[in-house]
Amino acid sequence: AGALAILQVHAQKAASMKMDQTDRKILAILQEDATLPVADIGARVGLSPTPCWRRIQKLRAAGVIERTVALVDPRALGLG
């Protein structure tokens, strides 16, 4: 029941969060390459690094950004 309660809290935060166009641009950039430095992301969306970092943290806290992962190419591993 603990995990369900945590998911419900994240869902409530995400639903109540007001995302603007800048937040959406940040999310699009992160989905393409989550390894980019915050300064680069900020430059692309017209923010300095600190406000950009705060927005990313807000998106994480709201559960909009669930996790950061590495996508592996199965062919590079010899897996058809």
C-alpha positions as CSV (number, residue, x, y, z in Angstrom):
1,A,0.0,0.0,0.0
2,G,3.0,2.3,0.5
3,A,4.0,2.3,-3.1
4,L,0.4,3.0,-4.2
5,A,0.2,6.0,-1.8
6,I,3.5,7.4,-3.3
7,L,2.1,7.0,-6.8
8,Q,-1.1,8.8,-5.8
9,V,0.8,11.7,-4.4
10,H,2.9,12.0,-7.6
11,A,-0.2,11.8,-9.7
12,Q,-1.9,14.6,-7.7
13,K,1.2,16.8,-8.0
14,A,1.5,16.2,-11.7
15,A,-2.2,16.9,-12.3
16,S,-2.0,20.1,-10.3
17,M,1.2,21.3,-11.9
18,K,0.8,24.0,-14.5
19,M,3.2,23.4,-17.3
20,D,4.0,26.1,-19.8
21,Q,5.6,26.0,-23.2
22,T,9.1,26.2,-21.7
23,D,8.4,23.2,-19.5
24,R,7.3,21.3,-22.6
25,K,10.4,22.3,-24.5
26,I,12.6,21.2,-21.6
27,L,10.8,17.8,-21.6
28,A,11.3,17.4,-25.4
29,I,15.0,18.1,-25.1
30,L,15.4,15.7,-22.2
31,Q,13.6,13.0,-24.1
32,E,16.1,13.4,-26.9
33,D,19.2,13.6,-24.8
34,A,19.0,13.6,-21.0
35,T,22.8,13.9,-20.7
36,L,22.9,17.5,-21.9
37,P,24.2,20.0,-19.3
38,V,21.5,22.2,-17.8
39,A,23.3,25.2,-19.2
40,D,22.8,23.8,-22.8
41,I,19.1,23.0,-22.1
42,G,18.6,26.5,-20.7
43,A,20.2,28.1,-23.7
44,R,17.9,26.2,-26.0
45,V,14.8,27.3,-24.1
46,G,15.9,30.9,-23.3
47,L,16.7,30.4,-19.6
48,S,19.9,30.7,-17.6
49,P,21.1,27.5,-15.9
50,T,19.6,28.1,-12.4
51,P,16.0,28.7,-13.5
52,C,16.2,25.8,-15.9
53,W,17.5,23.5,-13.2
54,R,14.7,24.6,-10.9
55,R,12.1,23.7,-13.6
56,I,13.7,20.3,-14.1
57,Q,13.6,19.7,-10.3
58,K,10.0,20.8,-10.2
59,L,9.1,18.4,-13.0
60,R,10.9,15.6,-11.1
61,A,9.1,16.4,-7.8
62,A,5.8,16.4,-9.6
63,G,6.4,13.0,-11.0
64,V,6.3,14.3,-14.6
65,I,9.9,13.1,-15.0
66,E,9.9,9.6,-13.6
67,R,13.5,8.5,-14.2
68,T,16.5,8.9,-16.4
69,V,17.6,5.9,-18.4
70,A,20.1,4.8,-21.0
71,L,18.7,3.2,-24.2
72,V,20.8,0.3,-25.4
73,D,21.0,-0.7,-29.1
74,P,20.4,-4.4,-29.1
75,R,22.3,-4.8,-32.4
76,A,25.4,-3.3,-30.8
77,L,25.2,-6.1,-28.3
78,G,24.7,-8.7,-31.0
79,L,21.1,-9.3,-30.1
80,G,19.1,-9.3,-33.4
